[in-house]
Amino acid sequence: MRVQRCSWTKNNGWQEYSDASIQPQLVLYFADPHMVVPSECYNSLSKRYPEAHVLGCTTGGEIFDNEVRDDSVAAMAIEFEKTTIRPASTNVGEAVDSYEAGRSLGQALQGDDLKSVFVLSDGTLVNGSDLVRGLTDIIGKDIPLTGGLAGDGDRFEATMVGADNEPCKGQISAIGLYGSSLKVGHGSVGGWDDFGPERVVTRSKGNVLYELDGKPALDLYKKYLGEEAEKLPGSALLFPLKVRPADDPSSDVVRTIVGIDEADKSMVFAGDVPEGYVAQLMRGNFENLIDGAAQAAKLAAPTAEVSGSFAVLVSCIGRKLLMGQRIDEEVEAVTDVLGDDLPMLGFYSYGEISPHVASGMCEMHNQTMTITVFSEI
């Protein structure tokens, strides 16, 4: 496996960070949608690497090696020696289509030698939990499924994804990776602190939460946010919600609001908030978030020691907004674990997809640092 990294900025244009001449089968890219026209980004990369499948999305920030960037494009071309890949895409018009979209992708990618699936999804029109459920229902629970939901900074207006096409709204694209030589390590850890009482989800539908403890969910949420409530939905990124089955505290996942409805006092999340689950507010602690990133790297690290590896980092936009100028520290913590020589690429997302550290079941996460390390042996 060999990789070639390149990036684009307004001042410097395209720059390559490797002199190696490679013949990649896959190009990954992550682009700021308000600095570069995503279609132009795709066209530039497809011309640069005409024989490769080109997969990418819009972001809330780009990760290039151990740096966090804005207003840029971060890209990596990968030449596999023994692994084959296959892309698949589908489009959705609204969140209720997410489960069937996942099944469609799974059916397109399933195969006896399928080793891993990496998926990028629209971040505002898709229920990430349903997408993951549909995919895993087809490919099975033992195939590592990782990836994330595209971002749009703190705007939540529109996100775009593309695979061998100009990025567009509503698209979900995945790459299946095949062959026994591929090894995949993964880790997903948050680091947020609980606060406030635990409450029961008494009315919800999919990823829409209506009531907690029989009271309008949005009213309760605003009560805890205080002055920050005026900045919703953007301020919700700083105060995510932890949800878990009432009888299983170890299976908690974090959910971030992507929209609110003042009329019915509801909140829309990037993933499911099931009725009967226990919910609790969370807030950030800088040191714990940085440590969470390091823990995610340690979980993914075993394959990083294999010669010929690369890592994809998907972190939540909420972490970036909270940590501000300290955001580089979470990526530096990952580098301290994985090493300076391991090529890394990533983006800030509206949701992260990875197996749960406790259950091993693939989940849609929010507010985590999620890392996938791909290696060939």
Secondary structure as UniProt FT lines:
FT   STRAND          2..9
FT   TURN            10..12
FT   STRAND          13..16
FT   STRAND          26..31
FT   TURN            33..35
FT   HELIX           38..48
FT   TURN            50..51
FT   STRAND          53..58
FT   STRAND          62..64
FT   TURN            65..66
FT   STRAND          67..69
FT   STRAND          72..79
FT   STRAND          84..91
FT   HELIX           95..97
FT   HELIX           98..109
FT   TURN            112..113
FT   STRAND          114..121
FT   HELIX           128..139
FT   TURN            141..142
FT   STRAND          145..149
FT   TURN            153..155
FT   STRAND          161..163
FT   TURN            169..170
FT   STRAND          171..178
FT   TURN            180..181
FT   STRAND          182..189
FT   STRAND          193..205
FT   TURN            206..207
FT   STRAND          208..212
FT   TURN            213..214
FT   STRAND          215..216
FT   HELIX           217..225
FT   HELIX           226..231
FT   TURN            232..233
FT   HELIX           234..238
FT   STRAND          241..244
FT   TURN            246..247
FT   HELIX           249..251
FT   STRAND          253..255
FT   STRAND          257..261
FT   TURN            262..265
FT   STRAND          266..269
FT   TURN            275..276
FT   STRAND          278..283
FT   HELIX           286..300
FT   HELIX           301..305
FT   STRAND          309..316
FT   HELIX           317..323
FT   HELIX           324..326
FT   HELIX           328..338
FT   TURN            340..341
FT   STRAND          344..349
FT   STRAND          351..355
FT   TURN            357..359
FT   STRAND          362..365
FT   STRAND          369..376
//
